[in-house]
Amino acid sequence: MDPPIHQPTAPPAHPPIHLPCISSSYSNQLAKEAACDNSPETTYHKHPKSAVTSKLKCLGLQKWQSEWDNTNKGALTKTFFPTIKDRLTKRLQMNLNLSTVVTGHGKLRSYLCRFKITDDPTCPCQMGPQSTEHLIRECTILNKGILLKTKLQMREGDGHCLTVS
């Protein structure tokens, strides 16, 4: 059965999106036939949106992890976050300081010396070049500052007056 075709009386201002226009009675007939048709070619299983979203997220993470594993860039960042899932489970607010530490870029003296912006990569503590690794593990100035901050927070938490000793 051929669908009845409706011909416009005046040419449209822009090309029509779909042709031919099918009458509503013919579309109703097609809908009834589709509803009664139980052949495997026309049936499908509905999946909840959440299941599709979850599957796509999983596939995306797998692809991202594969690219992460296969690149030779970001070696320092990989020491902090060996897997993409590790990074995503951490609730970190990215800011300039965290970005500097995780990437090794920024106002670190070793980075600035690499680009000949400064002549000396040595940290002010004089214990080695000022790099991310040095700041985390060796820098006496930074460690004293962290220790002082921890003491101040502990005193504040106890309701005592803040005094620096």
Secondary structure per residue as TSV (DSSP state, phi and psi in degrees):
chain	resnum	aa	ss	phi	psi
A	1	M	-	360.0	125.1
A	2	D	-	-83.0	141.5
A	3	P	-	-72.3	142.5
A	4	P	-	-69.2	135.3
A	5	I	B	-108.1	133.0
A	6	H	-	-100.3	124.1
A	7	Q	-	-97.8	127.2
A	8	P	-	-68.3	148.8
A	9	T	S	-83.3	-30.1
A	10	A	S	-122.2	147.4
A	11	P	-	-65.2	140.7
A	12	P	-	-69.5	156.8
A	13	A	S	-69.7	-25.9
A	14	H	S	-138.5	160.2
A	15	P	-	-60.2	140.8
A	16	P	-	-65.9	148.8
A	17	I	S	-77.6	-39.7
A	18	H	S	-140.0	136.3
A	19	L	S	-132.6	151.2
A	20	P	S	-81.6	160.8
A	21	C	-	-75.8	126.8
A	22	I	B	-102.9	135.2
A	23	S	-	-67.7	157.5
A	24	S	H	-67.0	-31.1
A	25	S	H	-68.0	-37.6
A	26	Y	H	-68.9	-39.7
A	27	S	H	-66.4	-34.9
A	28	N	H	-62.8	-41.7
A	29	Q	H	-63.2	-43.7
A	30	L	H	-63.0	-39.6
A	31	A	H	-63.6	-40.7
A	32	K	H	-64.9	-43.0
A	33	E	H	-62.4	-41.9
A	34	A	H	-65.9	-37.5
A	35	A	H	-68.0	-32.6
A	36	C	H	-87.1	-14.0
A	37	D	-	-81.4	118.9
A	38	N	-	-106.2	16.0
A	39	S	-	-68.8	148.0
A	40	P	T	-62.7	-22.9
A	41	E	T	-68.2	-27.5
A	42	T	T	-107.2	-2.7
A	43	T	-	-94.4	155.5
A	44	Y	-	-152.1	164.5
A	45	H	-	-104.8	128.2
A	46	K	-	-78.9	141.5
A	47	H	-	-119.2	139.1
A	48	P	-	-62.2	148.0
A	49	K	H	-56.3	-38.2
A	50	S	H	-63.4	-35.6
A	51	A	H	-69.1	-41.1
A	52	V	H	-65.8	-44.5
A	53	T	H	-61.2	-43.7
A	54	S	H	-62.5	-43.6
A	55	K	H	-64.2	-44.2
A	56	L	H	-64.3	-38.9
A	57	K	H	-63.0	-43.4
A	58	C	H	-62.2	-44.9
A	59	L	H	-64.6	-39.7
A	60	G	H	-62.8	-43.5
A	61	L	H	-63.6	-38.9
A	62	Q	H	-63.0	-42.6
A	63	K	H	-66.1	-44.7
A	64	W	H	-60.8	-43.4
A	65	Q	H	-63.8	-39.9
A	66	S	H	-61.6	-44.1
A	67	E	H	-65.9	-39.0
A	68	W	H	-61.9	-43.3
A	69	D	H	-69.0	-32.1
A	70	N	H	-92.5	-4.2
A	71	T	-	-92.0	151.4
A	72	N	S	-99.1	7.8
A	73	K	S	-98.6	162.1
A	74	G	-	72.9	32.9
A	75	A	H	-59.0	-42.4
A	76	L	H	-65.9	-43.9
A	77	T	H	-62.0	-36.4
A	78	K	H	-66.3	-25.4
A	79	T	H	-69.3	-30.5
A	80	F	H	-82.4	-39.2
A	81	F	-	-131.6	85.6
A	82	P	S	-64.8	-28.1
A	83	T	S	-127.1	152.7
A	84	I	H	-61.1	-38.7
A	85	K	H	-61.6	-37.5
A	86	D	H	-57.9	-46.5
A	87	R	H	-65.6	-42.0
A	88	L	H	-70.5	-24.4
A	89	T	H	-81.4	-16.1
A	90	K	S	-84.3	131.1
A	91	R	-	-92.1	81.6
A	92	L	-	-108.9	132.5
A	93	Q	-	-90.7	111.5
A	94	M	-	-69.1	130.6
A	95	N	-	-144.2	179.9
A	96	L	H	-59.8	-43.5
A	97	N	H	-66.0	-45.2
A	98	L	H	-65.1	-41.7
A	99	S	H	-60.6	-41.7
A	100	T	H	-61.7	-44.8
A	101	V	H	-67.5	-46.6
A	102	V	H	-70.2	-33.6
A	103	T	H	-97.5	-20.0
A	104	G	S	80.2	7.7
A	105	H	-	-101.6	162.5
A	106	G	S	120.6	-148.7
A	107	K	S	-90.3	32.2
A	108	L	-	-79.6	137.7
A	109	R	H	-61.9	-36.1
A	110	S	H	-65.0	-35.3
A	111	Y	H	-70.7	-44.4
A	112	L	H	-66.0	-36.0
A	113	C	H	-68.0	-35.9
A	114	R	H	-57.8	-33.9
A	115	F	T	-101.0	15.6
A	116	K	T	60.2	31.8
A	117	I	S	-86.3	-32.5
A	118	T	S	-126.3	161.1
A	119	D	S	-91.7	-24.7
A	120	D	-	-122.9	121.7
A	121	P	-	-84.7	-1.0
A	122	T	B	-67.6	136.8
A	123	C	-	-69.5	149.0
A	124	P	T	-56.5	-21.7
A	125	C	T	-76.2	-9.3
A	126	Q	S	65.5	20.0
A	127	M	S	-97.7	-2.2
A	128	G	S	154.5	-179.6
A	129	P	B	-66.2	141.4
A	130	Q	-	-77.7	94.6
A	131	S	-	-125.7	171.2
A	132	T	H	-57.4	-48.1
A	133	E	H	-58.8	-43.7
A	134	H	H	-62.6	-46.6
A	135	L	H	-61.2	-38.5
A	136	I	H	-75.0	-41.9
A	137	R	H	-103.4	-29.7
A	138	E	T	-122.2	-28.3
A	139	C	-	-63.3	116.1
A	140	T	H	-72.6	-32.4
A	141	I	H	-66.1	-48.1
A	142	L	H	-65.4	-42.4
A	143	N	H	-64.2	-37.4
A	144	K	H	-63.6	-41.3
A	145	G	H	-63.6	-40.9
A	146	I	H	-67.1	-41.8
A	147	L	H	-62.7	-43.9
A	148	L	H	-63.0	-44.7
A	149	K	H	-61.9	-41.3
A	150	T	H	-62.3	-44.0
A	151	K	H	-61.4	-42.7
A	152	L	H	-64.3	-41.3
A	153	Q	H	-66.2	-38.5
A	154	M	H	-64.4	-43.4
A	155	R	H	-64.7	-40.5
A	156	E	H	-65.3	-38.5
A	157	G	H	-66.8	-28.0
A	158	D	T	-83.9	-5.9
A	159	G	T	83.4	8.3
A	160	H	-	-82.7	166.0
A	161	C	-	-69.5	148.7
A	162	L	-	-84.0	116.7
A	163	T	-	-132.3	139.8
A	164	V	-	-99.3	126.2
A	165	S	-	-117.3	360.0
